[in-house]
Amino acid sequence: MKQYFLLITMVLSGFCFAQTDAFRIARLKYSGGGDWYNDQSAEVNLLRFVAEHTSIKTKPEYLFADLNSDEIFSYPFLFLTGHGNIVFSEQEAKRLRTYLESGGFLYVDDDYGLDAAFRREIKKVFPENDLVELPFSFGLYHSPFDFPNGPPKTHEHDNKPPQGFGVFIEKRLAVYYTYESNPSDGWVDPEVHHDTEKTREEALKFGTNIIVWALSQ
């Protein structure tokens, strides 16, 4: 397996993402009433899986970051999910754009009911960019685990095929968004959604691909 070196420092636009110990994920807190905080075991279980199946050293813990705080610049990877509304203020949209243009990565998973709000709010962040569907040949779907048909179908929502979309800054994928897929539900403790072991493993493998891709671009 290709070795992924986590001891990296990205210094861009005056901001520094320094990783000298272990990789962490921060849940992105947002306004609007959506349950941004749900299923807090998701990141913990994913980070454990990543540490077991790659060379990436992780710190499995639940953390959250507020867009109005400089703490977002301490994390190379932010995760956003929920079931309802999202609202970014003008200032928050600018700060998220700065974070992403400075080398940060945002993964968004529609936990059902998030789609319209997310598409509206990401336009505040990148009014000149559209969410584009990633082809199944895109590298994220093939390393280290192979997903030849793109995102897995972890949970059924509206009987639509799962899709993965992205926002690119030049050639770098800065925002990745899964719709009608919901892999993060498969990361949580098994007694929460009672998914099969096969479904959970598939979701954890897919989450690993997202992290590996974000760190190796």
N, C-alpha and C positions, 0 to 999 in steps of 0.2 A: 504493500500500500504506500502511496505517496506520503512523504513526511510533511506535516504541516507545522511550521515553527511558530509558536505563539509569542515568543519573546520578540515583539515587534514594537517599534515606535513610529507613529505617523505624525509628522509635524506639518500641518497645512493651515494656511490662512491664520497663523498665529495661535492655533489651538494644538494641543498635544494629547494624543491618546497613547499612554505608556502602559505596556503590559509587562510587568517584571515578575509577577507571581502566578496568578491563575486567572483564567478567563471567566467573566461573569456576565450575566444578562440583567438589564434593568427593565422592568415593566414601565411603560410610559403612562403616566397619569394624565387624564384629560378632563375637561369640563363638558357639560351638556347633559349629564344625567346617566350616561352609559356605565355599565358595571366593569370598568377598566381593571378592577381588582379581583375578578373571579378566578376560581381554580388555581390557587396559589401553589399547588404542588407541581404544576406543569413544568416550570423552568428548572425546578430542583431535580426532577426525574430525568429531564432531558440532559442536563449538565452531567449527571452521573453516567448516563448512557454514553455521552460523548467521550468522557474520560476513559471509559472501559473499552471503547472501540476505535479510538484514534490516539495519536500522540499528544493531543491537546490536554494540558492540565487545566482543570476547572475548579471553581469553588461553588458547589451546589447550595444555593440559598436563594430565597425570594427577596428581591430588592425592587424598589420602585423609584422613579425619577420624575421630577416635576419640570415641565418645560420652562417655567419661570426661574429655575435655579441653574447655576452653572454646573451643578452635579452631572447634568447630561453629558458634559464633555469629559467625564471620567470613564465613560463606557463606550467601547467601540460598537456595541450592538444593543439596540432598543427593541422592545417587543410591545406591540399594541394589539389588544383584542377586546371583546365585549359583545353585547347583544343589542345595543341601542344607539343613542345619539352621541355624536362627537362634535365639539365646538372648539376651534382654535381661535383665539383672539389674533388681531393683526400682529401684535408683538410676539405671540407664541409661534405664529406661522413663520415670522422672520427668523426667530431663534432656531426653529427646527430646520429651516433651510440652511442656516449657517452651520449647524451641526452636520448636516448631510454633505454640504459642500466642503467641510473640513475633514472628510474621510469617514464619517460615521455611517452606520447602516441601520435601517429600520425594517423590521419584519412585522407585517400586519396580517392577522388571521381573522376573517369574519366568522364569529361564533354564532351567527345568525341574527340578521336584523341590522348589521353594521354597514352594509354595502353603500347605500345611498349617502349616508352621512360621511363616510370615509372619502368617497369619490368627490363629494362637495368640498371637504376640508383640504384634501391634498392639492386641489386646484388653487387654494389660497397660498400654499407653499410653493408650488411650481405652476403658475398660471400659463406659462409658455410650453409646458410639457404635458403630454398625455400619458395615462397608464396604457402600456402596450402589452398584449398577451405574449408570453414567451413561448417560442416553438419548443416542441418536445426534444429537439436536438440540443437545446441550450445546456451548457456545461453543468449547471446546478443540479440537473436531473440525472447526472451520471457519475458523480463522484462525491464520496467514496462508494455510495450504493446506487444501483441502477434503477431508475424509474422511467422506462421507455415510453410510458403514456402520460408523463407529467405528474402533477400532484395526485396523491392517493385520495380515495374517497373514504375518509375516516367516519364521518357522520352524514347521514342523509338530511338535506334541508328541503329543497323544492324539486327534487327529481330532475336536477340539471347536472351536466357533466362538471367535474371539478376543473378549475382554471387557475393559472398563475399569471399574475401581471407584474410589470415592473416600471419603475421610473429610473432612467439612466442619466447620469451626469457625465457628459462626454461618452466614454465607452464603459464606464463603471456602473454596475447595478447598485443603486443607492437605496431604493425602496423595493421590497418584494411583498406582494399581496396575494394571499390565497383566498379564493371564493368558491363556495359550494364544495369545499374540501375539508376544512376544519381539523387539520392534523394536531393542533395544540390540545384538543379534547382527548386525543389518544396518549398524550404525555402524562396526564394526571394519574393519581392513584387509582388502581383498578376498581375499587369499590364505588367510585364516583359515578362512572357511566356504564360499568359492567361490560366493557368491550372485551372481545376475545384477546388472548395473548398474541395471536397473529396480527390483529388490527393494531394493537398497541406497539408491537415491534416495528411494524411498517411505518407508523407515525413517528416513532423515535428515530428510525433510520432517516426518514425524510427531514426531520428537524436537524439531524446531524449534517446532512447535505447543505442545508441553509447556512449553518454556522461555518462549515468548512469553506463554502464559497465566499461568504462575507470576509473571512480572514485571509483568503488566498488571492483576492483580486489585486 
